Amino acid sequence: MAIGFFGLATGYLVMGGQALFQFPKASREVDKTVAMWGLWMAGFMQFITGVYLTVGLTWFGVFTNAAPLYMAAVAFTAYGVHWFAVSHRRYIGSSAVPEGWMAIAVFMLSVLGVIVFQGAGDIPVAILFVGLSLIYITEIPTRLFSWSFGGRLIGLWQVLTGLWLIYLTYGVVLNFALGYHWWV
């Protein structure tokens, strides 16, 4: 889980920070660099986490508390592939407008995550999915209707969600490695 959390945190801090603070200033070179971080950190690290969880749950049955982990597996895999597509689009300079339609599906997946993790009593991860929901509900009008302020608002949600993901990363690693009892 920590691998996926950290990868997504890095992607959101890089992409969201650039959008929110408009630094570094947007350029072709900046877009390509941001895209590479999105592809490898956010995309690959989430995808590998999702596949790992899916295989562990379905092939080997090695995980307990399977209901929320199944949601995590679906989300990590879907978000990982989503980041591959978004990063590739940004790298080659294609239109972001169709991402408004993608944002509808990913928003619905995020709401599902809120429902599952809140229902399982895992409030810290439910909070993560609230952050994801805010990102994608803002993406819909921003991409489809060229809402100019939306880009910075998406950046704000991404930075805040990225910081929460760092907290979750610390919690998972310290709980597992040192037996701490962080709220995760």
C-alpha positions as CSV (number, residue, x, y, z in Angstrom):
1,M,0.0,0.0,0.0
2,A,2.8,2.4,0.9
3,I,4.3,2.1,-2.6
4,G,1.1,3.1,-4.2
5,F,0.4,5.9,-1.7
6,F,3.9,7.3,-2.2
7,G,3.8,7.1,-6.0
8,L,0.5,8.9,-6.1
9,A,1.6,11.5,-3.6
10,T,4.6,12.3,-5.7
11,G,2.5,12.6,-8.8
12,Y,0.0,14.9,-7.1
13,L,2.7,17.1,-5.6
14,V,4.6,17.5,-8.9
15,M,1.5,18.0,-11.1
16,G,-0.6,19.8,-8.5
17,G,2.2,22.0,-7.3
18,Q,3.0,23.1,-10.8
19,A,-0.7,23.8,-11.5
20,L,-1.5,25.6,-8.2
21,F,1.6,27.7,-7.9
22,Q,2.3,28.0,-11.6
23,F,5.9,27.2,-10.9
24,P,7.8,26.3,-12.9
25,K,6.0,28.3,-15.6
26,A,4.2,26.1,-18.1
27,S,6.3,25.3,-21.2
28,R,6.7,22.3,-23.5
29,E,9.8,21.1,-21.5
30,V,8.0,21.5,-18.1
31,D,5.0,19.5,-19.5
32,K,7.2,16.7,-20.6
33,T,9.0,16.6,-17.2
34,V,5.8,16.7,-15.2
35,A,4.4,13.9,-17.5
36,M,7.4,11.7,-16.8
37,W,6.9,12.0,-13.1
38,G,3.3,11.2,-13.5
39,L,3.9,8.2,-15.7
40,W,6.6,6.6,-13.5
41,M,5.8,7.6,-10.0
42,A,2.0,8.0,-10.0
43,G,1.3,5.6,-12.8
44,F,3.8,2.8,-12.4
45,M,3.8,2.6,-8.6
46,Q,0.1,2.5,-8.4
47,F,-0.3,0.0,-11.1
48,I,2.3,-2.4,-9.6
49,T,0.5,-2.0,-6.2
50,G,-2.8,-2.8,-7.8
51,V,-1.5,-5.8,-9.6
52,Y,0.2,-7.1,-6.4
53,L,-3.0,-6.7,-4.4
54,T,-5.1,-8.3,-7.1
55,V,-2.8,-11.3,-7.4
56,G,-2.5,-11.7,-3.7
57,L,-6.3,-11.5,-3.2
58,T,-7.4,-13.7,-6.2
59,W,-4.6,-16.1,-6.9
60,F,-3.1,-16.8,-3.5
61,G,-5.6,-15.5,-0.9
62,V,-2.8,-14.2,1.3
63,F,-4.5,-11.0,2.5
64,T,-7.0,-10.8,5.3
65,N,-9.7,-8.1,5.4
66,A,-10.3,-8.6,1.7
67,A,-13.3,-6.3,1.1
68,P,-11.4,-3.0,1.5
69,L,-8.3,-4.5,-0.1
70,Y,-10.3,-5.5,-3.2
71,M,-11.4,-1.8,-3.5
72,A,-7.8,-0.8,-3.1
73,A,-6.7,-3.2,-5.8
74,V,-9.3,-1.9,-8.2
75,A,-8.5,1.7,-7.4
76,F,-4.7,1.4,-7.6
77,T,-4.8,-0.5,-10.9
78,A,-7.4,1.9,-12.5
79,Y,-5.7,5.0,-11.2
80,G,-2.3,3.7,-12.4
81,V,-3.5,3.2,-15.9
82,H,-5.3,6.6,-15.7
83,W,-1.9,8.2,-14.9
84,F,-0.3,6.4,-17.8
85,A,-2.9,7.9,-20.2
86,V,-2.9,11.4,-18.6
87,S,0.9,11.5,-18.6
88,H,1.2,10.3,-22.1
89,R,-1.3,12.9,-23.3
90,R,0.6,15.6,-21.5
91,Y,4.0,14.4,-22.8
92,I,2.9,14.5,-26.5
93,G,0.8,17.7,-26.0
94,S,-2.6,16.3,-26.9
95,S,-5.9,17.9,-25.9
96,A,-7.0,17.7,-22.2
97,V,-10.7,18.2,-23.1
98,P,-11.6,14.5,-23.4
99,E,-10.2,14.0,-19.9
100,G,-13.5,15.6,-18.7
101,W,-15.3,12.4,-19.7
102,M,-12.6,10.2,-18.1
103,A,-13.1,12.3,-14.9
104,I,-16.7,11.2,-14.7
105,A,-15.7,7.5,-14.4
106,V,-12.8,8.2,-12.1
107,F,-15.0,10.4,-9.9
108,M,-17.5,7.6,-9.6
109,L,-14.7,5.2,-8.7
110,S,-13.6,7.7,-6.0
111,V,-17.1,7.9,-4.5
112,L,-17.1,4.1,-4.4
113,G,-13.9,4.2,-2.5
114,V,-15.4,6.6,0.0
115,I,-18.4,4.2,0.5
116,V,-16.2,1.1,0.9
117,F,-13.6,2.5,3.2
118,Q,-16.1,4.4,5.3
119,G,-18.2,1.3,5.6
120,A,-15.1,-0.8,6.6
121,G,-14.3,1.8,9.2
122,D,-11.0,2.9,7.6
123,I,-11.6,6.6,7.8
124,P,-8.0,7.7,6.8
125,V,-8.4,6.0,3.5
126,A,-12.0,7.2,3.1
127,I,-10.6,10.7,3.5
128,L,-8.1,10.0,0.7
129,F,-11.0,9.0,-1.5
130,V,-12.8,12.3,-0.6
131,G,-9.7,14.1,-1.8
132,L,-9.7,12.1,-5.0
133,S,-13.5,12.8,-5.5
134,L,-12.8,16.6,-5.2
135,I,-10.0,16.4,-7.8
136,Y,-12.2,14.6,-10.4
137,I,-15.4,16.5,-9.7
138,T,-13.4,19.6,-10.4
139,E,-11.8,18.1,-13.5
140,I,-15.2,17.5,-15.2
141,P,-16.1,21.2,-15.8
142,T,-12.5,22.3,-16.0
143,R,-11.8,20.0,-18.9
144,L,-15.1,19.9,-20.7
145,F,-16.0,23.6,-20.4
146,S,-12.5,25.1,-20.2
147,W,-13.1,26.5,-16.7
148,S,-10.1,28.8,-16.3
149,F,-10.0,28.8,-12.5
150,G,-10.5,25.0,-12.4
151,G,-6.9,24.2,-13.2
152,R,-5.6,26.0,-10.1
153,L,-8.4,24.4,-8.0
154,I,-7.5,21.0,-9.2
155,G,-3.9,21.8,-8.3
156,L,-5.0,22.7,-4.8
157,W,-7.0,19.5,-4.3
158,Q,-4.0,17.5,-5.7
159,V,-1.5,19.2,-3.3
160,L,-3.7,18.6,-0.3
161,T,-4.4,15.0,-1.3
162,G,-0.7,14.5,-2.0
163,L,0.1,15.7,1.5
164,W,-2.5,13.3,3.0
165,L,-1.0,10.5,0.9
166,I,2.4,11.3,2.5
167,Y,0.8,11.0,5.9
168,L,-0.7,7.6,4.9
169,T,2.7,6.4,3.6
170,Y,4.3,7.3,6.9
171,G,1.5,5.6,8.8
172,V,1.7,2.3,6.8
173,V,5.5,2.1,6.8
174,L,5.9,3.0,10.5
175,N,3.0,0.7,11.6
176,F,4.4,-2.2,9.6
177,A,8.2,-1.7,10.1
178,L,8.3,-0.4,13.7
179,G,4.9,-1.6,15.2
180,Y,3.6,2.0,15.6
181,H,-0.1,2.7,15.8
182,W,-0.7,5.6,13.4
183,W,-4.2,6.4,12.4
184,V,-4.2,4.6,9.0
